[in-house]
Amino acid sequence: MDWSTKRICVTGGAGFLGTHLIEDLHARGATEIFIPKIEDYDLVDPQAVNRMLVDSNPDVIIHLAAHVGGIGANREHPAEFFYDNLMMGVQLMHQAYLRGVEKFVAIGTVCAYPKFTPVPFREDDLWIGYPEETNAPYGLAKKMLLVQSQAYRQQYGFNSIFLLPVNLYGPGDNFDPRSSHVIPALIRKCIEAQDAGEDHIVVWGDGSPTREFIYVTDAARGIALATERYNESQPVNIGSGFEISIKDLAEKIARLTGFSGDLVWDTSKPNGQPRRALDTSRAKEKFGFEAQTDFDEGLRRTIEWYRANRK
């Protein structure tokens, strides 16, 4: 793909992952990038979708926009997470097909995997069971884009791809305690406890679940490479290949932030999915992607960014 000749629309381009992806695309030579803002285009509304496509007239759409949050937000807003994500994606892909868009890149979620998927998660195991209950509505709404992608390629020859990034982290992440994921939530708790002179922080669950995380610039590079080189509807994991327990993660973040108090585990709160770790071999085979950022170094950069920007 010659990026310099393409008009690219990146939904969610003003968000956490989006800002890093835009930087990556510019570095690859992209010059015409349209970033729809939610204030101007509510993509749940079909009329707004059509207006956005008229205004952007894209050759390529990368659909990052999502209504998303951590376990707490998923428990409080399951209906919103299902409806908003389903309607945004399905309508946008359909209208992109009708308008002759050359390529559609759908971004799924690791939450789409069944609760008890064998580790490491392989893309072929996406349909062997039901997702973990606390984020199933969100995960299933995003997984419908895979069904749509494959159906539209089969019937219409529409060039769409479906990527499954694992949990992201990095500078610019969402640190709002009402909706943040585990890494920014723990960083904020540790730093605020330090500032307040508190001797402990409370962490949800029992610490036993495992997670895989990918640094945001690595994820952006993976999406850009797939957009450039991959033209099949088989889903593809975008991950780091590194698995860590929540207990070890919390202890690591406490150490890196300098918080020396106790970690108190609130076992009345849900653990979420027991294990998450991806098989990333398909991404390497199909479009040459491997994550590069060391986890400790990525955490340090994220902590530094939060300390510098939290005020």
Secondary structure, DSSP 8 states (H G I E B T S, - for coil): --GGG-EEEEETTTSHHHHHHHHHHHHTT--EEE---TTT--TTSHHHHHHHHHHH--SEEEE-------HHHHHH-HHHHHHHHHHHHHHHHHHHHHTT-SEEEEE--GGGSBTT--SSB-GGGTTSS-B-GGGHHHHHHHHHHHHHHHHHHHHH---EEEEEE-EEESTT----TTT--HHHHHHHHHHHHHHHT-SEEEEES-S--EEEEEEHHHHHHHHHHHHHH----S-EEE--S-EEEHHHHHHHHHHHHT--SEEEEETTS---SS---B--HHHHHHH-------HHHHHHHHHHHHHHH--
